[in-house]
């Protein structure tokens, strides 16, 4: 599903216009992005939790040359699915 298809679904299910639904979706996504960039968490009970994880530095291998390389430490976004979402996907 693309973002535009998602906005269309939100507009149909909420009764909002497509422009309003697009603004709402953009606002939700930017709020999640801003919160994660500050190192915070976003928790939707039953749906899931967005958080930030630290990934340590490690050794890697260049697949073309076989040469060992050092991969720098980084911060990455994580999503943990909640129980309601897990149950919805199972059935």
Secondary structure, DSSP 8 states (H G I E B T S, - for coil): --HHHHHHHHHHHH---HHHHHHHHHHHHHHHHHHHHTT--EEETTTEEEEEEEE--EEEE-TTT--EEEE--EEEEEEEE-HHHHHHHH-
